[in-house]
Amino acid sequence: MGAITGTVAKLTEFGGEYKILSLTATVAAASDTITLTLADHGISEIAAIVGLVITGGQDAAFTAASASYSGLVITVVSVEEDGTAATDFTGTTIAVTVLGK
């Protein structure tokens, strides 16, 4: 497992406490983590992961990715077309959308 950087692509605030945060990241391993902070990402609590999209590098060795969270840490898991752990991360990028406050 490796730590990757989630770069803020967009932060949208609502009238209340909740915000939608869109992050981009370069995937480097079959299981990666992105740690959010209030100072860098504008939220102190994740309420939900709204979605994850592969934006680059999708091929037979990197076909799908999913995300889960605990506290402010998002875990991204990537798999090959046969469901085993992804093995090729050439140009692999993702966008993760988070609902937080």
N, C-alpha and C positions, 0 to 999 in steps of 0.2 A: 504494500500500500504506500502510496506517495501523496504528498501534499502539493496541490496545484493552486494557482492564483485565480480567483474569480474577479474579473474586472467589471466594474459597473458599466453597463451599456445604457441603462435608463432607469431612473427612479421616479415613479409617479405617486404622488401623495393624494389621498382622498380627504374629504372634510373631517373625518374622524381620525382615529389613531393609526389605521392600517395604510400600508403602502405596498405597491407592486414594484419589485426589484427585478430587473433583467440583468443577468450576468453572462459573460462569455468566458470560456476557459479552454486551454489546450490540454487535451487528455494525454497522460504519459504512462499509464499503467492500467491493468484490468480493474483495479480498485484504487480510486483516488479520493482524497478529501479536499473540500474547500471550506475554510474556516472564515465565517463572517464576523465583522466587528462593527460596532456603532460608528466609530470614527471613519472607517474606510467604506462602509456599505450603507450606512444610514438607518439600520434597524438593529434592535437589541433582542428581538424574539422572532422566530419563524413560526407562522401559523399554519402554512401549507406550502408544498411545492406544487405549483400550478402546472408546470410542464417542463419537458426537456426535449431539445431538438438537436440532432447531429447536424452541424453546419459545414463540416469538411472532413475528408479522409475516409468516408464510408466505403468499405470494400468487403471481400469475403472474410478477412481477418479482423474486421471491426464493423459489425452490422447493426448492433443495437446497444443502447445505453439506458440505464435507469438511475433514479436518484432517490435517496431517503435522507432523513435528517434526525439529529439528536442535538438538542440545544441549538447552537449556532454552527454546528458542523454538518455539512452536506456530504454524503458519501455517494460517489458516482461509480457504478459498476458497468463494465463494458464486456460484451460477448461477441464471439464469432458467429457465423451463420449456423453452425451446428450446436450452439448453445454453450460451448466451452469458453473459458476466459479468453478475451481478446489478446492477440499477440503482435499486432502491427499498429503502431501509433504515428505513422508518417502523415503529417498534416491533419491529424484528428482534432477537431474543435467542436464544442458544444455551446448551446445557449440554454441556460436554466432560468426559469421564471419562478419567483418566490413571492408569497404573500406574507408580509411581516409587519411588525410595529416597533 
